[in-house]
Amino acid sequence: MKMLIVFASKTGVTKDVAHALKNKLEGDVTVEEMRFVNDRMLELYDYVVLGAPVYMGHALSKMRSFVKRYQNVLLEKRLAFFFVGGDGESDLEELLKGYGKLFSGKGEFMVHMGGEFRFEKMGFFSRFIVKMVTKSKAKKTGQSGLPMLNAESLESLAESLNGVLAETRVEPDATQAL
Ligand SMILES: Cc1cc2nc3c(=O)[nH]c(=O)nc-3n(C[C@H](O)[C@H](O)[C@H](O)COP(=O)(O)O)c2cc1C
Protein backbone atom coordinates (compact mmCIF):
# COMPACT_ATOMS: atom_id res chain seq x y z
CA MET A 1 0.00 0.00 0.00
CA LYS A 2 1.53 3.27 -1.10
CA MET A 3 -0.03 6.39 0.39
CA LEU A 4 0.37 9.98 -0.78
CA ILE A 5 -0.57 13.02 1.29
CA VAL A 6 -1.14 15.99 -1.02
CA PHE A 7 -1.58 19.41 0.55
CA ALA A 8 -2.01 23.04 -0.44
CA SER A 9 -1.27 25.85 2.00
CA LYS A 10 -1.09 29.64 2.01
CA THR A 11 0.45 30.49 5.38
CA GLY A 12 1.99 27.10 6.20
CA VAL A 13 -0.56 25.67 8.65
CA THR A 14 -1.86 22.90 6.36
CA LYS A 15 1.72 22.14 5.36
CA ASP A 16 2.63 21.59 9.02
CA VAL A 17 -0.45 19.43 9.59
CA ALA A 18 0.38 17.30 6.52
CA HIS A 19 3.93 16.69 7.76
CA ALA A 20 2.77 16.02 11.33
CA LEU A 21 0.32 13.46 9.92
CA LYS A 22 3.02 11.76 7.89
CA ASN A 23 5.25 11.55 10.99
CA LYS A 24 2.51 9.64 12.79
CA LEU A 25 2.03 7.07 10.02
CA GLU A 26 3.79 3.74 9.77
CA GLY A 27 4.27 2.53 6.21
CA ASP A 28 5.08 3.68 2.71
CA VAL A 29 3.84 7.27 2.98
CA THR A 30 4.93 10.32 0.99
CA VAL A 31 3.90 13.91 1.61
CA GLU A 32 3.98 16.37 -1.28
CA GLU A 33 2.85 19.89 -1.99
CA MET A 34 0.06 19.97 -4.56
CA ARG A 35 1.97 22.07 -7.09
CA PHE A 36 4.58 19.29 -7.46
CA VAL A 37 1.97 16.57 -8.07
CA ASN A 38 0.56 15.50 -11.42
CA ASP A 39 -1.46 12.57 -12.76
CA ARG A 40 1.64 10.48 -13.49
CA MET A 41 2.70 10.80 -9.87
CA LEU A 42 -0.81 10.06 -8.58
CA GLU A 43 -0.83 6.83 -10.61
CA LEU A 44 1.97 5.49 -8.38
CA TYR A 45 -0.19 5.48 -5.23
CA ASP A 46 -3.07 3.35 -3.99
CA TYR A 47 -4.31 5.79 -1.37
CA VAL A 48 -4.42 9.59 -1.58
CA VAL A 49 -5.05 11.94 1.36
CA LEU A 50 -6.00 15.47 0.26
CA GLY A 51 -5.44 18.31 2.74
CA ALA A 52 -6.61 21.88 2.12
CA PRO A 53 -7.18 25.06 4.10
CA VAL A 54 -10.56 26.80 4.07
CA TYR A 55 -10.79 30.35 2.73
CA MET A 56 -14.03 32.28 2.45
CA GLY A 57 -16.08 29.19 3.17
CA HIS A 58 -14.44 26.92 0.59
CA ALA A 59 -11.39 24.71 0.27
CA LEU A 60 -8.54 26.75 -1.23
CA SER A 61 -9.43 27.32 -4.88
CA LYS A 62 -6.11 25.94 -6.15
CA MET A 63 -6.88 22.62 -4.47
CA ARG A 64 -10.39 22.58 -5.95
CA SER A 65 -8.89 23.13 -9.41
CA PHE A 66 -6.31 20.41 -8.79
CA VAL A 67 -8.98 17.89 -7.79
CA LYS A 68 -11.14 18.71 -10.81
CA ARG A 69 -8.16 18.54 -13.17
CA TYR A 70 -7.10 15.08 -11.94
CA GLN A 71 -10.50 13.74 -10.96
CA ASN A 72 -10.32 10.70 -13.26
CA VAL A 73 -7.19 9.35 -11.66
CA LEU A 74 -8.22 10.43 -8.14
CA LEU A 75 -11.59 8.65 -8.38
CA GLU A 76 -9.76 5.36 -9.01
CA LYS A 77 -7.95 5.68 -5.66
CA ARG A 78 -8.94 5.15 -2.07
CA LEU A 79 -9.31 8.65 -0.66
CA ALA A 80 -9.32 10.58 2.61
CA PHE A 81 -9.76 14.32 3.12
CA PHE A 82 -8.78 16.79 5.77
CA PHE A 83 -9.50 20.49 6.05
CA VAL A 84 -7.79 23.20 8.06
CA GLY A 85 -9.63 26.39 8.99
CA GLY A 86 -10.28 28.98 11.61
CA ASP A 87 -13.92 27.99 11.86
CA GLY A 88 -13.73 24.52 13.38
CA GLU A 89 -17.46 24.10 12.79
CA SER A 90 -17.33 24.12 8.99
CA ASP A 91 -19.55 21.49 7.41
CA LEU A 92 -17.27 18.81 5.96
CA GLU A 93 -19.83 17.60 3.41
CA GLU A 94 -20.26 21.17 2.16
CA LEU A 95 -16.49 21.58 1.82
CA LEU A 96 -16.26 18.30 -0.07
CA LYS A 97 -18.95 19.49 -2.51
CA GLY A 98 -16.40 22.05 -3.69
CA TYR A 99 -14.46 19.15 -5.24
CA GLY A 100 -17.43 18.20 -7.38
CA LYS A 101 -20.37 15.86 -6.83
CA LEU A 102 -18.44 12.80 -8.01
CA PHE A 103 -16.47 12.95 -4.75
CA SER A 104 -19.55 12.80 -2.56
CA GLY A 105 -19.21 9.72 -0.34
CA LYS A 106 -15.77 8.92 -1.75
CA GLY A 107 -13.79 9.85 1.37
CA GLU A 108 -13.08 6.92 3.68
CA PHE A 109 -12.18 9.49 6.32
CA MET A 110 -12.95 13.21 6.52
CA VAL A 111 -11.53 15.30 9.32
CA HIS A 112 -11.51 18.97 10.30
CA MET A 113 -8.18 19.79 11.91
CA GLY A 114 -9.02 23.21 13.35
CA GLY A 115 -6.67 25.97 12.26
CA GLU A 116 -4.41 28.86 13.15
CA PHE A 117 -4.03 32.46 12.08
CA ARG A 118 -0.44 33.18 11.12
CA PHE A 119 -0.78 36.96 10.86
CA GLU A 120 2.89 37.43 10.00
CA LYS A 121 2.40 35.40 6.80
CA MET A 122 -0.78 37.20 5.68
CA GLY A 123 -0.96 40.16 3.37
CA PHE A 124 -2.32 43.47 4.65
CA PHE A 125 -5.86 42.88 3.38
CA SER A 126 -6.18 39.33 4.78
CA ARG A 127 -4.79 40.47 8.13
CA PHE A 128 -7.30 43.30 8.23
CA ILE A 129 -10.30 41.05 7.46
CA VAL A 130 -9.26 38.34 9.91
CA LYS A 131 -8.66 40.83 12.71
CA MET A 132 -12.10 42.39 12.13
CA VAL A 133 -13.87 39.02 12.11
CA THR A 134 -11.92 37.81 15.15
CA LYS A 135 -12.70 40.94 17.13
CA SER A 136 -16.41 40.76 16.39
CA LYS A 137 -16.49 37.03 17.28
CA ALA A 138 -14.68 37.75 20.55
CA LYS A 139 -17.21 40.45 21.37
CA LYS A 140 -20.14 38.10 20.77
CA THR A 141 -18.75 35.05 22.56
CA GLY A 142 -16.55 36.66 25.22
CA GLN A 143 -13.72 34.33 24.11
CA SER A 144 -10.50 35.19 22.27
CA GLY A 145 -11.85 34.20 18.83
CA LEU A 146 -8.44 32.82 17.88
CA PRO A 147 -8.62 29.32 16.41
CA MET A 148 -6.41 26.42 17.41
CA LEU A 149 -5.30 23.25 15.72
CA ASN A 150 -7.06 20.21 17.07
CA ALA A 151 -4.54 17.59 18.21
CA GLU A 152 -7.31 15.02 18.74
CA SER A 153 -8.42 15.27 15.10
CA LEU A 154 -4.87 14.70 13.95
CA GLU A 155 -4.52 11.67 16.23
CA SER A 156 -7.83 10.27 15.09
CA LEU A 157 -6.99 10.55 11.36
CA ALA A 158 -3.53 9.08 11.97
CA GLU A 159 -5.08 6.14 13.80
CA SER A 160 -7.56 5.49 10.98
CA LEU A 161 -4.88 5.71 8.30
CA ASN A 162 -2.52 3.47 10.27
CA GLY A 163 -5.36 0.95 10.27
CA VAL A 164 -5.45 1.13 6.46
CA LEU A 165 -1.66 0.81 6.19
CA ALA A 166 -1.68 -2.20 8.52
CA GLU A 167 -4.37 -3.96 6.40
CA THR A 168 -1.91 -4.54 3.61
CA ARG A 169 1.39 -4.68 5.46
CA VAL A 170 3.11 -8.06 5.15
CA GLU A 171 4.77 -8.77 8.50
CA PRO A 172 8.24 -10.39 8.29
CA ASP A 173 6.96 -13.50 10.15
CA ALA A 174 4.12 -13.94 7.67
CA THR A 175 6.59 -13.93 4.74
CA GLN A 176 8.65 -16.66 6.37
CA ALA A 177 5.58 -18.78 6.87
CA LEU A 178 4.83 -18.72 3.12
C1 LIG B 1 -8.88 36.03 4.21
C2 LIG B 1 -9.08 34.79 5.03
C3 LIG B 1 -10.29 34.11 4.96
C4 LIG B 1 -10.50 32.97 5.73
N1 LIG B 1 -11.69 32.33 5.62
C5 LIG B 1 -11.94 31.23 6.39
C6 LIG B 1 -13.19 30.55 6.32
O1 LIG B 1 -14.10 30.90 5.58
N2 LIG B 1 -13.38 29.48 7.12
C7 LIG B 1 -12.41 29.02 7.97
O2 LIG B 1 -12.63 28.04 8.68
N3 LIG B 1 -11.19 29.64 8.05
C8 LIG B 1 -10.93 30.72 7.28
N4 LIG B 1 -9.71 31.35 7.35
C9 LIG B 1 -8.68 30.83 8.24
C10 LIG B 1 -7.67 29.91 7.57
O3 LIG B 1 -8.32 28.79 7.02
C11 LIG B 1 -6.65 29.45 8.64
O4 LIG B 1 -5.86 30.54 8.99
C12 LIG B 1 -5.79 28.27 8.18
O5 LIG B 1 -5.09 27.79 9.30
C13 LIG B 1 -4.84 28.67 7.08
O6 LIG B 1 -4.17 27.52 6.59
P1 LIG B 1 -2.91 27.64 5.60
O7 LIG B 1 -1.80 28.32 6.39
O8 LIG B 1 -2.55 26.23 5.30
O9 LIG B 1 -3.30 28.42 4.41
C14 LIG B 1 -9.47 32.48 6.58
C15 LIG B 1 -8.25 33.18 6.64
C16 LIG B 1 -8.05 34.31 5.88
C17 LIG B 1 -6.72 35.00 5.96
The ligand as an SDF file (V2000), in Angstrom:
LIG
                    3D

 31 33  0  0  0  0  0  0  0  0999 V2000
   -8.8820   36.0300    4.2070 C   0  0  0  0  0  0  0  0  0  0  0  0
   -9.0780   34.7910    5.0310 C   0  0  0  0  0  0  0  0  0  0  0  0
  -10.2870   34.1110    4.9590 C   0  0  0  0  0  0  0  0  0  0  0  0
  -10.5020   32.9670    5.7270 C   0  0  0  0  0  0  0  0  0  0  0  0
  -11.6950   32.3260    5.6170 N   0  0  0  0  0  0  0  0  0  0  0  0
  -11.9400   31.2300    6.3880 C   0  0  0  0  0  0  0  0  0  0  0  0
  -13.1940   30.5470    6.3220 C   0  0  0  0  0  0  0  0  0  0  0  0
  -14.0960   30.9000    5.5770 O   0  0  0  0  0  0  0  0  0  0  0  0
  -13.3760   29.4790    7.1230 N   0  0  0  0  0  0  0  0  0  0  0  0
  -12.4070   29.0250    7.9670 C   0  0  0  0  0  0  0  0  0  0  0  0
  -12.6260   28.0380    8.6790 O   0  0  0  0  0  0  0  0  0  0  0  0
  -11.1940   29.6440    8.0520 N   0  0  0  0  0  0  0  0  0  0  0  0
  -10.9290   30.7220    7.2800 C   0  0  0  0  0  0  0  0  0  0  0  0
   -9.7060   31.3520    7.3460 N   0  0  0  0  0  0  0  0  0  0  0  0
   -8.6810   30.8280    8.2410 C   0  0  0  0  0  0  0  0  0  0  0  0
   -7.6740   29.9060    7.5650 C   0  0  0  0  0  0  0  0  0  0  0  0
   -8.3190   28.7940    7.0230 O   0  0  0  0  0  0  0  0  0  0  0  0
   -6.6460   29.4460    8.6370 C   0  0  0  0  0  0  0  0  0  0  0  0
   -5.8640   30.5440    8.9890 O   0  0  0  0  0  0  0  0  0  0  0  0
   -5.7920   28.2730    8.1820 C   0  0  0  0  0  0  0  0  0  0  0  0
   -5.0920   27.7860    9.3010 O   0  0  0  0  0  0  0  0  0  0  0  0
   -4.8380   28.6730    7.0750 C   0  0  0  0  0  0  0  0  0  0  0  0
   -4.1710   27.5250    6.5860 O   0  0  0  0  0  0  0  0  0  0  0  0
   -2.9060   27.6400    5.6050 P   0  0  0  0  0  0  0  0  0  0  0  0
   -1.7980   28.3180    6.3880 O   0  0  0  0  0  0  0  0  0  0  0  0
   -2.5480   26.2310    5.2970 O   0  0  0  0  0  0  0  0  0  0  0  0
   -3.3000   28.4220    4.4060 O   0  0  0  0  0  0  0  0  0  0  0  0
   -9.4740   32.4820    6.5800 C   0  0  0  0  0  0  0  0  0  0  0  0
   -8.2500   33.1760    6.6390 C   0  0  0  0  0  0  0  0  0  0  0  0
   -8.0480   34.3090    5.8760 C   0  0  0  0  0  0  0  0  0  0  0  0
   -6.7230   35.0000    5.9560 C   0  0  0  0  0  0  0  0  0  0  0  0
  1  2  1  0
  2  3  1  0
  2 30  2  0
  3  4  2  0
  4  5  1  0
  4 28  1  0
  5  6  2  0
  6  7  1  0
  6 13  1  0
  7  8  2  0
  7  9  1  0
  9 10  1  0
 10 11  2  0
 10 12  1  0
 12 13  2  0
 13 14  1  0
 14 15  1  0
 14 28  1  0
 15 16  1  0
 16 17  1  0
 16 18  1  0
 18 19  1  0
 18 20  1  0
 20 21  1  0
 20 22  1  0
 22 23  1  0
 23 24  1  0
 24 25  2  0
 24 26  1  0
 24 27  1  0
 28 29  2  0
 29 30  1  0
 30 31  1  0
M  END
$$$$
